[in-house]
Amino acid sequence: MPDNTIVYTQTLESLSLGGGKIEEFPAAEIKYGFRLNRPGAWSFSLPLDHPKTTATRIRAGTHEIVVERNGNAVKAGPVLTVIEDHEANTLQVAGEGIMAYLRKMHITDTLTFEATVDDQFDIARALIDHHQNKSGGDFEIDTTSPTQSGRKRDHVYERETQKNVYDAIVELSQVDDGFDFNFNPITRAFDLFYPKRGGRLRSFVFDDRNIRRFVRQSDATSQASHLIGKFADDLIVSTQDSGAVDQFGLTQRVIVHKDITEQQEAIDHIQDALRAFRNVPNLISLTVDPVTPQLFTYRVGDEVKVNWPSKYNRVNEFQRLIGFDVVWTVDKEEAILYLEPL
């Protein structure tokens, strides 16, 4: 086999049987991805007449897939959808990363955290532990890391709200001086990064030597210069950005968070949210050669240099990598990177 040949397999593990490898599926084509503070998706298809294409081997909700590239696990997570298509003669299998389990967890008791003692990392871990300590709720996510951010927080999660754990961790991560998070596909460790994930990579540049396709999208649909927040007990808080008003006019948006009861917390939340809405997102996607630079020499959260001689609006700056997808068939592999300005 040539040295530059990329070999993929999908290793199937069974949740209902308590874990452990039970099958391997040599891939004909596969797509998998990574996103900042989001699960990232994966998918592949098998011919319906493949000897391993059976319901006893592949089932939504009770199995996980581990994607291996040249023998190294690069993606893992639950099988969420299985589509049997007889016209196309395929079984289409898709899912997300381990982080997807958090979307099926809820805070069902009142949990109280105090800024005198509770680091934001410990709060995030405690929210996962709250569910994993329930009967049948242990998805073997490892929350034992002792790392701390140094930022302590006050927060009360009320039983009556039944807050989703994924939403709670995302909101906690987005407050001023927050954090990034991820799950290791091999160890299932819940990894937390303060003040953010990744670093600046100066050893290579994405330019016309390795970019196969350049796409940039600006979307003002959700832009808002004035936010109005509706919180618990009819508490209403608003804030606006004068610079955004000058540039875009008074554009308003209402957000609702009924689990926030304290006025100062509501003010902090609405101010944090305004930072996300006040500008027009400017997202660049690059389809790139996975060899130069080598795939996985960059990670989600890294800052990479992009130099593209666009006649519309030239780019020559560092941008943050907020996600990327890998698409592979038997004769080609390529990466699609998603970047946003710093």
C-alpha positions in Angstrom: 0.0 0.0 0.0 1.4 3.5 -0.9 2.6 5.6 2.0 0.2 8.4 1.2 -2.9 6.1 1.2 -5.5 7.1 3.9 -7.3 4.2 5.5 -10.6 4.7 7.3 -12.7 2.3 9.3 -15.8 2.9 11.4 -15.7 0.9 14.7 -19.1 0.1 16.1 -19.7 0.0 19.8 -22.9 -0.9 21.6 -24.3 1.2 24.4 -27.0 -1.3 25.3 -24.4 -4.1 25.7 -22.2 -2.0 27.9 -19.6 -0.9 25.4 -16.8 -2.6 23.6 -15.9 -3.0 19.9 -18.3 -5.4 18.1 -17.9 -4.6 14.4 -15.7 -2.8 11.9 -17.0 -1.3 8.7 -14.4 -0.5 6.0 -15.5 2.9 4.7 -16.3 3.7 1.0 -17.0 7.3 1.9 -17.3 9.3 5.1 -17.8 12.8 6.3 -17.0 14.0 9.9 -16.6 17.3 11.5 -15.6 19.4 14.5 -17.1 22.6 15.8 -16.1 25.0 18.6 -18.3 24.2 21.7 -20.6 22.1 19.5 -20.8 18.3 18.9 -19.8 18.2 15.2 -21.5 15.6 12.9 -20.4 12.4 11.1 -22.0 10.3 8.5 -21.3 7.4 6.2 -23.3 5.0 3.9 -23.2 1.3 3.2 -24.7 -0.7 0.3 -27.9 -2.5 1.5 -26.4 -5.7 0.2 -23.3 -5.3 2.3 -23.1 -8.4 4.6 -22.8 -6.1 7.7 -25.8 -3.9 6.8 -28.2 -5.4 9.3 -30.4 -4.0 12.1 -28.6 -6.2 14.7 -25.3 -4.5 13.8 -26.4 -0.8 13.2 -29.2 0.8 15.2 -30.0 4.4 16.1 -30.0 5.3 19.8 -28.2 2.2 21.1 -24.8 2.3 19.3 -21.8 4.5 18.9 -19.5 5.0 16.0 -15.7 5.5 16.4 -14.1 6.9 13.2 -10.5 5.7 12.8 -8.1 7.3 10.4 -5.0 5.3 9.8 -5.7 3.5 13.1 -6.2 6.6 15.2 -9.6 7.5 16.6 -10.5 11.0 15.3 -14.3 11.1 16.0 -16.7 9.3 18.3 -20.3 9.6 19.2 -23.8 8.2 19.1 -25.7 6.9 16.0 -28.7 9.2 15.8 -30.3 8.4 12.4 -30.4 5.4 10.1 -32.1 5.7 6.7 -32.8 2.7 4.6 -33.1 3.8 1.0 -33.9 1.0 -1.4 -34.0 3.2 -4.5 -30.4 4.2 -3.8 -29.5 0.8 -2.4 -27.9 2.4 0.7 -28.1 2.5 4.4 -27.3 6.1 5.5 -25.9 6.3 9.0 -25.4 9.6 10.8 -24.7 11.0 14.2 -22.8 13.5 16.3 -19.9 13.7 18.7 -19.9 12.6 22.3 -21.1 16.2 23.3 -24.5 15.3 21.8 -25.4 13.4 24.9 -25.5 16.7 26.8 -28.6 17.6 24.8 -30.4 14.7 26.3 -29.6 15.7 29.9 -31.6 18.0 32.1 -31.2 19.6 35.5 -33.9 18.0 37.5 -33.0 19.3 41.0 -32.1 22.7 42.3 -28.4 23.2 42.1 -26.8 26.2 43.8 -23.3 27.5 43.1 -21.5 30.4 44.9 -18.8 32.7 43.7 -16.8 32.3 46.9 -16.1 28.6 46.2 -17.3 27.4 42.8 -15.0 27.7 39.8 -16.8 27.9 36.4 -15.1 24.6 35.3 -16.4 22.8 38.4 -19.9 24.1 37.7 -19.8 22.7 34.2 -18.5 19.4 35.4 -21.1 19.3 38.2 -24.0 19.7 35.6 -22.8 16.6 33.7 -22.3 14.7 37.0 -25.8 15.6 38.1 -27.2 13.6 35.2 -24.6 10.8 35.2 -25.4 10.1 38.9 -29.0 9.3 37.9 -29.9 5.6 37.4 -29.1 4.8 33.8 -27.7 8.2 33.2 -23.9 7.4 33.1 -22.6 7.8 29.5 -19.0 7.3 30.8 -18.1 10.9 30.3 -14.9 11.6 32.3 -15.3 14.8 34.4 -12.4 14.0 36.8 -9.9 16.6 35.5 -8.8 18.9 38.4 -8.0 21.9 36.1 -9.4 25.3 37.2 -10.0 28.5 35.3 -9.6 30.9 38.3 -13.0 32.4 37.6 -15.7 31.7 40.2 -19.4 32.2 39.5 -22.7 32.6 41.3 -25.6 30.6 39.8 -28.8 28.8 40.8 -30.4 26.3 38.5 -34.0 25.9 39.7 -35.7 22.5 39.6 -38.8 24.0 38.1 -36.9 25.2 35.0 -35.6 21.7 34.1 -32.7 23.4 32.2 -31.0 21.4 29.5 -27.4 20.6 30.5 -25.9 21.4 27.0 -27.7 24.8 26.9 -26.6 25.6 30.5 -22.9 24.9 29.8 -23.0 26.9 26.6 -24.5 29.9 28.4 -22.0 29.6 31.2 -19.1 29.5 28.7 -20.4 32.6 26.9 -20.4 35.0 29.8 -17.6 37.5 30.1 -14.3 35.8 30.8 -15.8 32.4 30.0 -14.3 29.3 28.4 -14.3 26.7 25.6 -14.9 23.0 25.9 -14.6 19.7 24.0 -14.7 15.9 24.4 -11.8 13.6 23.7 -13.0 10.9 21.3 -10.6 8.3 22.8 -10.7 8.9 26.6 -14.2 10.6 26.7 -12.7 13.3 28.9 -14.6 16.6 29.2 -11.8 19.1 28.3 -12.1 22.7 29.4 -10.0 25.6 28.1 -9.5 29.0 29.7 -9.6 31.7 28.4 -10.1 30.0 25.1 -9.1 26.9 23.1 -6.3 26.9 20.6 -3.3 29.2 19.8 -1.8 31.2 16.9 -0.1 29.0 14.3 2.7 30.9 12.4 4.3 27.9 10.6 2.0 27.9 7.5 -0.4 30.1 5.5 -3.6 29.2 3.7 -3.3 30.8 0.3 -3.7 30.0 -3.4 -1.1 27.2 -3.1 -3.4 25.0 -0.9 -6.9 26.6 -1.1 -9.1 24.7 -3.6 -12.2 26.8 -3.0 -12.8 30.1 -1.2 -16.3 31.1 -0.1 -17.2 34.1 2.1 -20.7 34.8 3.5 -21.9 37.9 5.3 -25.4 37.6 6.8 -27.1 40.5 8.6 -30.3 38.6 9.3 -29.7 38.3 13.0 -27.8 41.6 13.5 -29.2 43.8 16.3 -27.9 47.0 17.8 -30.5 46.9 20.7 -31.3 43.9 22.7 -34.3 43.4 25.0 -34.2 40.6 27.5 -37.2 39.0 29.1 -36.4 37.1 32.3 -38.1 35.5 35.3 -40.8 37.3 37.3 -41.5 39.8 34.4 -38.0 41.2 34.7 -37.1 43.1 31.5 -33.6 44.4 30.8 -32.3 46.1 27.6 -29.0 47.4 26.3 -27.7 48.9 23.0 -24.5 49.6 21.3 -24.2 53.2 20.0 -21.6 52.3 17.4 -23.8 49.6 16.0 -26.8 52.1 16.0 -24.7 54.5 14.0 -23.7 51.9 11.5 -26.9 49.8 11.1 -29.6 51.9 12.7 -31.7 50.9 15.7 -32.2 47.2 15.0 -33.9 45.3 17.8 -34.1 41.7 19.0 -35.8 40.1 22.0 -34.3 37.2 23.9 -36.1 35.2 26.6 -34.4 33.4 29.5 -36.9 32.6 32.2 -34.4 30.7 34.3 -32.5 34.0 35.2 -34.1 35.6 38.3 -31.5 38.2 39.5 -31.2 41.6 37.9 -27.4 41.8 37.9 -27.2 38.4 36.2 -29.8 39.5 33.7 -27.8 42.6 32.9 -24.6 40.6 32.5 -26.3 38.1 30.2 -27.9 40.8 28.0 -24.6 42.6 27.6 -22.8 39.4 26.8 -25.5 38.5 24.2 -25.2 42.0 22.6 -21.5 41.3 21.7 -22.7 38.4 19.5 -25.5 40.3 17.8 -24.1 43.8 17.3 -22.0 43.0 14.2 -22.7 41.2 10.9 -21.0 37.7 10.9 -18.4 37.3 8.2 -17.8 33.6 7.8 -15.1 32.2 5.5 -15.1 28.6 4.3 -12.0 27.1 2.7 -11.7 23.8 0.9 -8.1 22.9 1.3 -5.4 20.4 0.5 -5.2 18.0 3.6 -1.5 17.4 2.9 0.1 20.9 3.0 -0.4 21.6 5.9 -1.1 18.2 7.2 -4.6 17.5 8.4 -4.8 17.7 12.3 -1.7 19.9 12.6 -4.4 22.6 13.2 -7.3 22.2 15.6 -10.6 24.0 16.3 -9.9 27.2 18.2 -6.5 27.9 16.5 -5.7 31.1 14.7 -4.4 30.6 11.2 -3.2 33.0 8.5 -5.4 33.4 5.4 -4.1 35.2 2.3 -6.5 35.4 -0.6 -6.4 38.0 -3.4 -10.2 38.6 -3.6 -11.2 41.4 -5.9 -14.2 42.0 -3.8 -12.4 42.3 -0.4 -8.9 41.0 -0.1 -8.1 38.8 3.0 -4.6 38.8 4.5 -4.9 38.2 8.2 -5.1 35.7 11.0 -8.6 34.3 11.5 -10.0 31.9 14.1 -10.8 28.3 13.1 -14.3 27.7 14.5 -14.8 24.3 12.8 -13.8 22.0 10.0 -15.2 19.0 8.1 -13.3 16.1 6.6 -14.8 14.5 3.5 -13.2 11.3 2.2 -13.9 8.9 -0.6 -11.7 6.0 -1.8 -9.7 8.3 -4.1 -9.8 11.7 -2.5 -9.7 13.4 0.9 -10.3 17.1 1.5 -10.9 19.4 4.5 -13.4 22.3 4.6 -12.4 24.9 7.2 -14.7 27.5 8.7 -13.2 30.7 10.0 -14.2 34.0 11.4 -12.3 37.3 12.0 -10.6 37.8 15.4 
